[in-house]
Amino acid sequence: MSSAKRKRKGLILNLIREREIATQSELVEMLLEKGVDATQASVSRDLEELEVRKEGGVYRVPLADEAPRVSAAREPWLKTPILRTVRSGATLLVLHTPPGLAPSVGLILDRGGIDGVAGTIAGDDTLFVAVTRASRMGPVEKKIRELFNSKN
């Protein structure tokens, strides 16, 4: 998958989380405002791939406990390497991703059922992963590297 598509998908997730969007044409316009050229057809495919659904007339990103598990194997576009992992304190990992990919990586980690992941907070290209206890840091970091083909 191209970096443009990864960026567009990340922006779509961020926009839907930030505001209520009722139509795909609204989403296309918002993407254009952010400098991302997209067609209604490409946005429609992205929404389907991201498992975004309409609820109450607006698009919603499924919650981790409501949605099926997501995996990098099922979403081959997420096989992009994590650029870097940094341990910050006893129970916090900081992941650096390609631009626009951190929210999608966070979603996979939140839904992935990885023992020791308490939750994530994502920016555009940086993701904080809260680990339940210090003894789980090594196994969590190893699993993340396996999922995303990370080299470091």
KETIPA-535134 format. One record per residue: residue in one letter; x, y, z of N, C-alpha, C, O in turn. Coordinates in pm, whole numbers, plus 32768, in hexadecimal, padded with zeros to 4 digits. Layout:
N
+------+------+------+------+-------+-------+-------+------+------+------+------+------+------+
! code ! n.px ! n.py ! n.pz ! ca.px ! ca.py ! ca.pz ! c.px ! c.py ! c.pz ! o.px ! o.py ! o.pz !
+------+------+------+------+-------+-------+-------+------+------+------+------+------+------+
!    A !    X !    Y !    Z !     X !     Y !     Z !    X !    Y !    Z !    X !    Y !    Z !
...
+------+------+------+------+-------+-------+-------+------+------+------+------+------+------+
//
This chain:
152
+------+------+------+------+-------+-------+-------+------+------+------+------+------+------+
! code ! n.px ! n.py ! n.pz ! ca.px ! ca.py ! ca.pz ! c.px ! c.py ! c.pz ! o.px ! o.py ! o.pz !
+------+------+------+------+-------+-------+-------+------+------+------+------+------+------+
!    M ! 8053 ! 7F8B ! 8000 !  8000 !  8000 !  8000 ! 8058 ! 807C ! 8000 ! 80C0 ! 8080 ! 8041 !
!    S ! 802D ! 80DD ! 7FB7 !  807B !  8158 !  7FAC ! 8076 ! 81A9 ! 802D ! 801A ! 819B ! 807E !
!    S ! 80DA ! 81FD ! 803E !  80DB !  8253 !  80B5 ! 8068 ! 82B6 ! 80B0 ! 8036 ! 82DF ! 8118 !
!    A ! 803C ! 82DC ! 8037 !  7FCA !  8337 !  802B ! 7F4B ! 82F6 ! 8061 ! 7EFB ! 8337 ! 80A4 !
!    K ! 7F38 ! 8275 ! 8044 !  7EC2 !  822F !  8076 ! 7ECA ! 821D ! 810D ! 7E65 ! 822C ! 8153 !
!    R ! 7F40 ! 81FD ! 8140 !  7F51 !  81F1 !  81D2 ! 7F30 ! 8275 ! 8216 ! 7EE8 ! 8279 ! 827A !
!    K ! 7F64 ! 82E2 ! 81DE !  7F4A !  8366 !  8217 ! 7EB5 ! 8385 ! 8213 ! 7E7D ! 83B6 ! 8275 !
!    R ! 7E75 ! 8369 ! 81A1 !  7DE6 !  8385 !  8194 ! 7D96 ! 8335 ! 81FA ! 7D3B ! 836B ! 8239 !
!    K ! 7DB6 ! 82B5 ! 820B !  7D6D !  8263 !  826D ! 7D80 ! 8298 ! 82FB ! 7D21 ! 829D ! 8349 !
!    G ! 7DFA ! 82BE ! 831C !  7E13 !  82F7 !  83A1 ! 7DC5 ! 8377 ! 83B6 ! 7D8D ! 838C ! 8422 !
!    L ! 7DC0 ! 83CC ! 8352 !  7D74 !  8449 !  835C ! 7CDF ! 842D ! 8369 ! 7C9A ! 846F ! 83B7 !
!    I ! 7CAD ! 83CC ! 831E !  7C1F !  83A9 !  8327 ! 7BFC ! 8381 ! 83B5 ! 7B99 ! 83B0 ! 83ED !
!    L ! 7C4E ! 832B ! 83F1 !  7C33 !  8301 !  847B ! 7C36 ! 8379 ! 84DA ! 7BDE ! 8386 ! 852F !
!    N ! 7C99 ! 83CF ! 84CB !  7CA3 !  8445 !  8521 ! 7C2B ! 84A1 ! 8511 ! 7BF2 ! 84CF ! 8574 !
!    L ! 7C03 ! 84BC ! 8495 !  7B91 !  8514 !  847C ! 7B11 ! 84DD ! 84B8 ! 7AC3 ! 8527 ! 84F4 !
!    I ! 7AFB ! 845B ! 84A8 !  7A80 !  841E !  84DD ! 7A80 ! 8421 ! 8576 ! 7A16 ! 8430 ! 85B4 !
!    R ! 7AF5 ! 8411 ! 85B2 !  7AFC !  8416 !  8645 ! 7AE6 ! 84A5 ! 8678 ! 7AB0 ! 84B8 ! 86E5 !
!    E ! 7B10 ! 8509 ! 862B !  7B0C !  8595 !  8656 ! 7A85 ! 85D7 ! 8643 ! 7A60 ! 862E ! 8692 !
!    R ! 7A39 ! 85B2 ! 85DD !  79BC !  85F7 !  85BF ! 7956 ! 8597 ! 8583 ! 7978 ! 8529 ! 8559 !
!    E ! 78DA ! 85C4 ! 8581 !  7870 !  8574 !  8546 ! 786B ! 858D ! 84B0 ! 785B ! 85FF ! 8483 !
!    I ! 7878 ! 8522 ! 8464 !  7877 !  8529 !  83D2 ! 7806 ! 84D0 ! 83A1 ! 7801 ! 8459 ! 83C1 !
!    A ! 77AB ! 850C ! 8352 !  7734 !  84C3 !  8327 ! 773F ! 8489 ! 829B ! 76FA ! 8428 ! 827B !
!    T ! 7795 ! 84C2 ! 8247 !  779B !  8491 !  81BD ! 782C ! 847F ! 8190 ! 7889 ! 84BC ! 81C5 !
!    Q ! 783B ! 842B ! 812C !  78C0 !  8417 !  80F3 ! 78F0 ! 8496 ! 80AC ! 7968 ! 84B2 ! 80AC !
!    S ! 7895 ! 84E2 ! 8071 !  78BE !  855E !  802F ! 78F5 ! 85C3 ! 8095 ! 7953 ! 860C ! 8076 !
!    E ! 78BC ! 85C7 ! 810E !  78F4 !  861C !  8178 ! 7983 ! 85F0 ! 8198 ! 79DD ! 8643 ! 81A8 !
!    L ! 7995 ! 8570 ! 81A0 !  7A19 !  8539 !  81BF ! 7A7D ! 855B ! 8150 ! 7AEF ! 857E ! 816C !
!    V ! 7A52 ! 854F ! 80D3 !  7AA9 !  8573 !  8062 ! 7AD2 ! 8605 ! 806C ! 7B46 ! 8626 ! 8058 !
!    E ! 7A72 ! 865E ! 808B !  7A90 !  86ED !  8099 ! 7AF3 ! 8707 ! 810A ! 7B50 ! 8756 ! 80FB !
!    M ! 7ADF ! 86C4 ! 817C !  7B3A !  86D6 !  81EE ! 7BC7 ! 86A6 ! 81CC ! 7C29 ! 86E5 ! 81F4 !
!    L ! 7BCF ! 8638 ! 8184 !  7C52 !  8606 !  815A ! 7C95 ! 866C ! 80FD ! 7D0E ! 8684 ! 8108 !
!    L ! 7C49 ! 86A6 ! 80A2 !  7C80 !  870C !  8048 ! 7CB5 ! 8784 ! 8097 ! 7D1E ! 87BA ! 8075 !
!    E ! 7C6C ! 87AC ! 80FF !  7C99 !  881A !  8155 ! 7D1E ! 87FA ! 8198 ! 7D6C ! 8853 ! 81B7 !
!    K ! 7D36 ! 8779 ! 81AF !  7DB4 !  874C !  81ED ! 7E20 ! 8731 ! 8185 ! 7E8D ! 8702 ! 81A6 !
!    G ! 7E00 ! 874E ! 8106 !  7E62 !  873C !  809C ! 7E69 ! 86B0 ! 8063 ! 7ECA ! 868C ! 8021 !
!    V ! 7E01 ! 8660 ! 807B !  7DFE !  85D6 !  8049 ! 7D91 ! 85CB ! 7FE0 ! 7D1A ! 85DC ! 7FFE !
!    D ! 7DB9 ! 85AF ! 7F66 !  7D5C !  859F !  7EF7 ! 7D20 ! 8513 ! 7EFE ! 7D69 ! 84B0 ! 7F02 !
!    A ! 7C9A ! 850A ! 7F00 !  7C57 !  8489 !  7F09 ! 7BD4 ! 848F ! 7EBD ! 7B95 ! 84F9 ! 7EB2 !
!    T ! 7BAB ! 841E ! 7E89 !  7B29 !  8413 !  7E47 ! 7AC8 ! 83D1 ! 7EA8 ! 7AF0 ! 8392 ! 7F0A !
!    Q ! 7A48 ! 83DF ! 7E8B !  79E3 !  839D !  7EDD ! 79F5 ! 8306 ! 7ED9 ! 79E1 ! 82C2 ! 7F3E !
!    A ! 7A1B ! 82D1 ! 7E66 !  7A2F !  8240 !  7E59 ! 7AA3 ! 8210 ! 7EB1 ! 7A98 ! 81A8 ! 7EF3 !
!    S ! 7B12 ! 825A ! 7EB2 !  7B83 !  8231 !  7F05 ! 7B62 ! 823D ! 7F99 ! 7B8A ! 81E9 ! 7FE9 !
!    V ! 7B18 ! 82A5 ! 7FBE !  7AEF !  82B5 !  804A ! 7A91 ! 8243 ! 8071 ! 7A9B ! 820F ! 80E0 !
!    S ! 7A37 ! 821D ! 8018 !  79DC !  81AF !  8034 ! 7A29 ! 812E ! 804F ! 7A0A ! 80E5 ! 80AD !
!    R ! 7A8E ! 8111 ! 7FFB !  7AE0 !  8098 !  8010 ! 7B2C ! 80A1 ! 8094 ! 7B34 ! 8040 ! 80DF !
!    D ! 7B64 ! 8117 ! 80B0 !  7BAE !  8129 !  812D ! 7B54 ! 8110 ! 81A6 ! 7B7C ! 80CB ! 8204 !
!    L ! 7ADB ! 8147 ! 81A4 !  7A7E !  8134 !  8214 ! 7A5F ! 80A1 ! 8229 ! 7A57 ! 8072 ! 829B !
!    E ! 7A4D ! 8059 ! 81BC !  7A31 !  7FC9 !  81C7 ! 7AA9 ! 7F80 ! 8201 ! 7A99 ! 7F2C ! 825A !
!    E ! 7B21 ! 7F9D ! 81CE !  7B9A !  7F5B !  81FF ! 7BB5 ! 7F7B ! 8292 ! 7BE9 ! 7F27 ! 82DB !
!    L ! 7B92 ! 7FF3 ! 82BC !  7BA6 !  801D !  8347 ! 7B35 ! 7FF0 ! 83A3 ! 7B3A ! 8007 ! 841C !
!    E ! 7ACE ! 7FB0 ! 8369 !  7A59 !  7F80 !  83B2 ! 7A0D ! 7FF0 ! 83F6 ! 79D1 ! 7FDC ! 845F !
!    V ! 7A0F ! 8065 ! 83B8 !  79C3 !  80D7 !  83EA ! 7932 ! 80C2 ! 83C2 ! 7915 ! 809B ! 8350 !
!    R ! 78D6 ! 80DB ! 841E !  7848 !  80C8 !  8404 ! 77FC ! 8148 ! 8424 ! 782B ! 819D ! 8470 !
!    K ! 7786 ! 8153 ! 83E8 !  772F !  81C4 !  8406 ! 76D2 ! 819D ! 8478 ! 7691 ! 8135 ! 8475 !
!    E ! 76CE ! 81F2 ! 84DD !  7675 !  81DE !  854F ! 7635 ! 8264 ! 856E ! 767A ! 82C9 ! 857F !
!    G ! 75B1 ! 8266 ! 8576 !  756C !  82E2 !  8594 ! 7584 ! 834E ! 852A ! 7583 ! 83C5 ! 8549 !
!    G ! 759B ! 8323 ! 84AF !  75AD !  8381 !  8442 ! 7639 ! 83B9 ! 8432 ! 7651 ! 840C ! 83DB !
!    V ! 7697 ! 838D ! 8486 !  7722 !  83BC !  847B ! 7781 ! 8345 ! 847F ! 7760 ! 82DA ! 84B2 !
!    Y ! 77F8 ! 835A ! 8446 !  785C !  82F0 !  8444 ! 789C ! 82E0 ! 84CD ! 78B6 ! 8342 ! 8513 !
!    R ! 78B4 ! 8262 ! 84F3 !  78F0 !  8242 !  8573 ! 795F ! 81DA ! 855F ! 7950 ! 817C ! 8511 !
!    V ! 79CC ! 81ED ! 85A7 !  7A35 !  8189 !  85AB ! 7A0A ! 8124 ! 8614 ! 79EA ! 814B ! 8684 !
!    P ! 7A08 ! 80A3 ! 85F3 !  79DB !  8040 !  8656 ! 7A34 ! 8040 ! 86D1 ! 7AAD ! 8051 ! 86C9 !
!    L ! 79F4 ! 802D ! 8744 !  7A3F !  8021 !  87C1 ! 7A82 ! 7F99 ! 87C5 ! 7A51 ! 7F3A ! 8789 !
!    A ! 7AF0 ! 7F90 ! 880C !  7B3E !  7F14 !  8811 ! 7AEC ! 7E9D ! 8841 ! 7AFC ! 7E2F ! 880C !
!    D ! 7A94 ! 7EB1 ! 88A3 !  7A49 !  7E40 !  88D8 ! 79CE ! 7E1C ! 8884 ! 7991 ! 7DB4 ! 889B !
!    E ! 79AA ! 7E6F ! 8821 !  7938 !  7E53 !  87CD ! 7960 ! 7E17 ! 8747 ! 7911 ! 7DD4 ! 8706 !
!    A ! 79DA ! 7E30 ! 871E !  7A04 !  7E0F !  8697 ! 7A54 ! 7D8E ! 8692 ! 7A8C ! 7D63 ! 86F7 !
!    P ! 7A58 ! 7D50 ! 861E !  7AAC !  7CD9 !  8610 ! 7B3F ! 7CFD ! 8621 ! 7B66 ! 7D6F ! 860D !
!    R ! 7B8D ! 7C9C ! 8645 !  7C1D !  7CB1 !  8653 ! 7C59 ! 7CDC ! 85CE ! 7C34 ! 7CA9 ! 8564 !
!    V ! 7CB5 ! 7D39 ! 85D4 !  7CFC !  7D65 !  855D ! 7D8A ! 7D33 ! 856B ! 7DC3 ! 7D34 ! 85D8 !
!    S ! 7DC3 ! 7D08 ! 84FD !  7E4E !  7CDB !  8502 ! 7E99 ! 7D10 ! 848A ! 7E5D ! 7D2E ! 8423 !
!    A ! 7F1A ! 7D1B ! 8497 !  7F6C !  7D48 !  8428 ! 7F65 ! 7CE1 ! 83B7 ! 7F75 ! 7D06 ! 8342 !
!    A ! 7F4F ! 7C63 ! 83D7 !  7F43 !  7BFD !  836F ! 7EC6 ! 7C15 ! 831A ! 7EC8 ! 7C00 ! 82A1 !
!    R ! 7E5B ! 7C41 ! 835A !  7DDF !  7C5D !  8313 ! 7DE4 ! 7CE2 ! 82CA ! 7D9F ! 7CF5 ! 8266 !
!    E ! 7E35 ! 7D3E ! 82FA !  7E46 !  7DC2 !  82BF ! 7ED5 ! 7DCE ! 828E ! 7F29 ! 7E09 ! 82D3 !
!    P ! 7EF5 ! 7D98 ! 8218 !  7F80 !  7D96 !  81EA ! 7FBF ! 7E20 ! 81DF ! 803A ! 7E2A ! 81E5 !
!    W ! 7F71 ! 7E89 ! 81D0 !  7FA9 !  7F10 !  81C9 ! 7FEA ! 7F38 ! 824C ! 8037 ! 7F98 ! 8250 !
!    L ! 7FCC ! 7EF0 ! 82B8 !  8009 !  7F0F !  8339 ! 808A ! 7EC4 ! 8351 ! 80C2 ! 7ECA ! 83BF !
!    K ! 80BC ! 7E7D ! 82ED !  813B !  7E38 !  82FB ! 81B1 ! 7E98 ! 82EE ! 8224 ! 7E6F ! 82EB !
!    T ! 8192 ! 7F18 ! 82E7 !  81FA !  7F7E !  82E4 ! 8244 ! 7F7A ! 836A ! 8203 ! 7F74 ! 83D3 !
!    P ! 82C7 ! 7F7C ! 8369 !  8310 !  7F74 !  83E7 ! 82F3 ! 7FEB ! 8443 ! 82E1 ! 805C ! 8417 !
!    I ! 82F0 ! 7FCC ! 84C2 !  82F6 !  8036 !  8525 ! 8382 ! 806F ! 8515 ! 83E4 ! 8024 ! 8517 !
!    L ! 838E ! 80EF ! 8506 !  8411 !  8128 !  84EC ! 846F ! 811C ! 8563 ! 84E7 ! 8108 ! 8554 !
!    R ! 8434 ! 8129 ! 85DA !  848A !  8125 !  8650 ! 8433 ! 810F ! 86CB ! 83C4 ! 8142 ! 86D3 !
!    T ! 8466 ! 80C3 ! 872B !  8425 !  80B6 !  87AE ! 8485 ! 80EB ! 8817 ! 84FE ! 80D7 ! 8810 !
!    V ! 844B ! 8130 ! 8878 !  849A !  8169 !  88E4 ! 8454 ! 8147 ! 8967 ! 83DC ! 815E ! 8976 !
!    R ! 849F ! 8111 ! 89C4 !  8467 !  80FA !  8A4A ! 846F ! 817C ! 8A97 ! 84D6 ! 81BF ! 8A9A !
!    S ! 8401 ! 81A0 ! 8AD5 !  83FC !  821B !  8B21 ! 83C1 ! 81FA ! 8BAA ! 8347 ! 81F3 ! 8BBA !
!    G ! 8417 ! 81E7 ! 8C0B !  83E8 !  81BE !  8C8E ! 83D2 ! 8127 ! 8C93 ! 83F2 ! 80DF ! 8C34 !
!    A ! 839B ! 80FB ! 8D01 !  838D !  806C !  8D18 ! 831D ! 802C ! 8CC8 ! 8322 ! 7FB4 ! 8CAB !
!    T ! 82B6 ! 8079 ! 8CA5 !  8241 !  803B !  8C65 ! 820A ! 808B ! 8BEE ! 8193 ! 8085 ! 8BD1 !
!    L ! 8261 ! 80D5 ! 8BAA !  8233 !  8122 !  8B37 ! 8290 ! 810E ! 8AC0 ! 8309 ! 8121 ! 8ACB !
!    L ! 8256 ! 80E6 ! 8A50 !  829F !  80DC !  89D2 ! 8273 ! 8150 ! 897A ! 81FD ! 8171 ! 8973 !
!    V ! 82D3 ! 818C ! 8935 !  82B5 !  81F4 !  88D3 ! 82DB ! 81BB ! 884B ! 834E ! 8196 ! 8834 !
!    L ! 8279 ! 81B5 ! 87F0 !  828F !  8182 !  876A ! 828A ! 81F5 ! 8707 ! 8233 ! 824C ! 870F !
!    H ! 82E7 ! 81F5 ! 86AA !  82E8 !  8259 !  863F ! 82C6 ! 8210 ! 85BE ! 8305 ! 81AC ! 859C !
!    T ! 8260 ! 8242 ! 8576 !  822E !  8202 !  84FD ! 823B ! 8261 ! 8486 ! 825C ! 82D7 ! 8498 !
!    P ! 8222 ! 8230 ! 840F !  8218 !  828B !  839D ! 81A4 ! 82EE ! 83B5 ! 8148 ! 82CD ! 8400 !
!    P ! 81A6 ! 8362 ! 8379 !  813C !  83C6 !  838E ! 80B1 ! 838F ! 8373 ! 8099 ! 834B ! 830F !
!    G ! 8055 ! 83AD ! 83CF !  7FCA !  8385 !  83C1 ! 7FA9 ! 82F8 ! 83EC ! 7F34 ! 82D2 ! 83EB !
!    L ! 800C ! 82AA ! 8413 !  7FF5 !  821D !  842F ! 7FE1 ! 81FE ! 84C4 ! 7FAD ! 8194 ! 84E5 !
!    A ! 800A ! 8257 ! 851C !  8002 !  823A !  85AC ! 7F74 ! 8216 ! 85DB ! 7F67 ! 81B8 ! 8629 !
!    P ! 7F09 ! 825B ! 85B0 !  7E83 !  8234 !  85DE ! 7E5E ! 81A5 ! 85B6 ! 7E1F ! 815D ! 8603 !
!    S ! 7E83 ! 817D ! 853D !  7E62 !  80F5 !  8510 ! 7EB2 ! 808C ! 855B ! 7E7D ! 8023 ! 857E !
!    V ! 7F31 ! 80A8 ! 8574 !  7F83 !  804C !  85C1 ! 7F4A ! 8041 ! 864F ! 7F42 ! 7FD3 ! 8686 !
!    G ! 7F23 ! 80B2 ! 8689 !  7EE7 !  80B1 !  870E ! 7E69 ! 805E ! 8713 ! 7E52 ! 8015 ! 8773 !
!    L ! 7E16 ! 806A ! 86AD !  7D9B !  801D !  86A6 ! 7DB8 ! 7F87 ! 86A4 ! 7D75 ! 7F3A ! 86E9 !
!    I ! 7E1A ! 7F60 ! 8657 !  7E3F !  7ED2 !  8652 ! 7E71 ! 7EA3 ! 86DB ! 7E4D ! 7E36 ! 8708 !
!    L ! 7EC3 ! 7EF4 ! 871C !  7EF7 !  7ECC !  879F ! 7E87 ! 7EC8 ! 8807 ! 7E84 ! 7E6E ! 885C !
!    D ! 7E2A ! 7F27 ! 8801 !  7DBA !  7F28 !  8860 ! 7D60 ! 7EAF ! 884C ! 7D2B ! 7E79 ! 88AD !
!    R ! 7D4D ! 7E84 ! 87D1 !  7CF4 !  7E13 !  87B2 ! 7D3C ! 7D8E ! 87AF ! 7CFB ! 7D25 ! 87AB !
!    G ! 7DC0 ! 7D90 ! 87B0 !  7E0D !  7D18 !  8796 ! 7E13 ! 7CB1 ! 8803 ! 7E43 ! 7C42 ! 87EC !
!    G ! 7DE4 ! 7CD1 ! 8879 !  7DE8 !  7C6F !  88E5 ! 7E75 ! 7C4B ! 8911 ! 7E8D ! 7BDA ! 893C !
!    I ! 7ED2 ! 7CA9 ! 8906 !  7F5B !  7C90 !  892F ! 7F62 ! 7C99 ! 89C6 ! 7F44 ! 7D01 ! 8A00 !
!    D ! 7F8B ! 7C2D ! 8A06 !  7F95 !  7C2A !  8A97 ! 7FF9 ! 7C94 ! 8AC4 ! 806E ! 7C91 ! 8A9D !
!    G ! 7FCB ! 7CEF ! 8B16 !  8022 !  7D57 !  8B4B ! 8009 ! 7DE1 ! 8B13 ! 803B ! 7E43 ! 8B49 !
!    V ! 7FBC ! 7DEC ! 8AA5 !  7F9B !  7E70 !  8A70 ! 7F1F ! 7EA4 ! 8AB7 ! 7EB2 ! 7E6B ! 8AAB !
!    A ! 7F31 ! 7F11 ! 8B03 !  7EC0 !  7F4D !  8B4A ! 7E70 ! 7FA7 ! 8AEE ! 7DF6 ! 7FB1 ! 8AFA !
!    G ! 7EB5 ! 7FEB ! 8A90 !  7E73 !  8044 !  8A33 ! 7ED8 ! 8099 ! 89EA ! 7F50 ! 8094 ! 8A06 !
!    T ! 7EA6 ! 80E9 ! 898B !  7EFE !  813C !  893A ! 7EC5 ! 81C8 ! 892D ! 7E4D ! 81DF ! 893D !
!    I ! 7F1E ! 8226 ! 8911 !  7EF9 !  82AF !  88ED ! 7F4A ! 82D2 ! 8871 ! 7FC4 ! 82C6 ! 8870 !
!    A ! 7F03 ! 82FC ! 8807 !  7F47 !  8314 !  8787 ! 7F3F ! 83A5 ! 875C ! 7ED9 ! 83E8 ! 876D !
!    G ! 7FAD ! 83D3 ! 8725 !  7FB0 !  8450 !  86DC ! 7FB1 ! 842D ! 8648 ! 7F71 ! 83CC ! 8620 !
!    D ! 7FF6 ! 847A ! 85F7 !  7FFD !  8460 !  8568 ! 8065 ! 83F4 ! 8549 ! 8049 ! 8395 ! 8500 !
!    D ! 80DD ! 8404 ! 8582 !  8149 !  83A6 !  8566 ! 818D ! 8373 ! 85E5 ! 81F8 ! 8336 ! 85DF !
!    T ! 8150 ! 838C ! 8656 !  8186 !  835F !  86D7 ! 8116 ! 831F ! 8728 ! 80A5 ! 834F ! 872A !
!    L ! 8138 ! 82B1 ! 876A !  80D5 !  8264 !  87B4 ! 810E ! 8241 ! 883D ! 817E ! 820F ! 8847 !
!    F ! 80C2 ! 825C ! 88A6 !  80E7 !  8231 !  892D ! 809E ! 81B0 ! 894B ! 8024 ! 81A7 ! 8938 !
!    V ! 80E7 ! 814B ! 8978 !  80AD !  80CA !  899B ! 80C2 ! 80B7 ! 8A31 ! 8133 ! 80A8 ! 8A5F !
!    A ! 8054 ! 80B6 ! 8A7C !  805B !  809D !  8B0C ! 805E ! 8007 ! 8B23 ! 8007 ! 7FBE ! 8AF4 !
!    V ! 80C3 ! 7FDA ! 8B6C !  80D3 !  7F4C !  8B8B ! 80AA ! 7F37 ! 8C1C ! 80C7 ! 7F8A ! 8C72 !
!    T ! 8065 ! 7EC8 ! 8C37 !  8029 !  7EB2 !  8CBA ! 808E ! 7EAA ! 8D2D ! 8072 ! 7ED8 ! 8D9C !
!    R ! 8103 ! 7E70 ! 8D11 !  816A !  7E6C !  8D7B ! 81F3 ! 7E5C ! 8D39 ! 81FD ! 7E2F ! 8CC6 !
!    A ! 8259 ! 7E81 ! 8D80 !  82E1 !  7E84 !  8D49 ! 830D ! 7DFC ! 8D14 ! 8355 ! 7DF5 ! 8CB0 !
!    S ! 82E3 ! 7D90 ! 8D54 !  830E !  7D0B !  8D28 ! 82D4 ! 7CE5 ! 8C9F ! 8303 ! 7C86 ! 8C62 !
!    R ! 8271 ! 7D2E ! 8C6E !  8234 !  7D12 !  8BEB ! 8271 ! 7D65 ! 8B7B ! 8250 ! 7D50 ! 8B06 !
!    M ! 82CB ! 7DC3 ! 8B9B !  8304 !  7E1C !  8B35 ! 834A ! 7DCE ! 8AC6 ! 8330 ! 7DE5 ! 8A50 !
!    G ! 83A2 ! 7D73 ! 8AEA !  83ED !  7D27 !  8A86 ! 8392 ! 7CD8 ! 8A29 ! 839D ! 7CE4 ! 89AF !
!    P ! 8336 ! 7C86 ! 8A61 !  82DC !  7C3A !  8A0B ! 8281 ! 7C91 ! 89B4 ! 8266 ! 7C6E ! 8941 !
!    V ! 8252 ! 7D02 ! 89E9 !  81FC !  7D5C !  899A ! 824C ! 7D98 ! 8927 ! 821E ! 7D9B ! 88B5 !
!    E ! 82C4 ! 7DC7 ! 8945 !  8318 !  7E03 !  88DD ! 8339 ! 7D9B ! 8871 ! 8339 ! 7DBC ! 87FB !
!    K ! 8356 ! 7D21 ! 889A !  8375 !  7CB6 !  883A ! 82FC ! 7C99 ! 87E0 ! 830B ! 7C8A ! 8767 !
!    K ! 8286 ! 7C92 ! 881B !  820C !  7C75 !  87CE ! 81F1 ! 7CE6 ! 8769 ! 81CB ! 7CCB ! 86F8 !
!    I ! 8205 ! 7D61 ! 8792 !  81F1 !  7DD3 !  8737 ! 8251 ! 7DC9 ! 86C1 ! 822A ! 7DDE ! 864E !
!    R ! 82CD ! 7DA9 ! 86DF !  8330 !  7D9A !  8672 ! 8309 ! 7D2B ! 8613 ! 8319 ! 7D39 ! 8599 !
!    E ! 82D6 ! 7CBC ! 8647 !  82AA !  7C4D !  85F2 ! 8233 ! 7C77 ! 859A ! 822F ! 7C59 ! 8523 !
!    L ! 81D3 ! 7CBC ! 85D6 !  815B !  7CE5 !  858C ! 817A ! 7D42 ! 851A ! 813E ! 7D38 ! 84AF !
!    F ! 81D8 ! 7D9C ! 852E !  81EF !  7E05 !  84CD ! 8278 ! 7DFD ! 848B ! 82A8 ! 7E60 ! 8453 !
!    N ! 82B7 ! 7D8A ! 8492 !  8339 !  7D77 !  8451 ! 839E ! 7DE1 ! 8478 ! 83EF ! 7E0B ! 8426 !
!    S ! 8399 ! 7E0C ! 84F3 !  83F3 !  7E75 !  8520 ! 847F ! 7E3E ! 8531 ! 8492 ! 7DD0 ! 8566 !
!    K ! 84E1 ! 7E89 ! 8505 !  856D !  7E5F !  850F ! 85AF ! 7E8F ! 8590 ! 8611 ! 7E54 ! 85BC !
!    N ! 8579 ! 7EFB ! 85CD !  85BB !  7F31 !  8645 ! 8559 ! 7F4C ! 86B3 ! 8580 ! 7F79 ! 871E !
+------+------+------+------+-------+-------+-------+------+------+------+------+------+------+
//
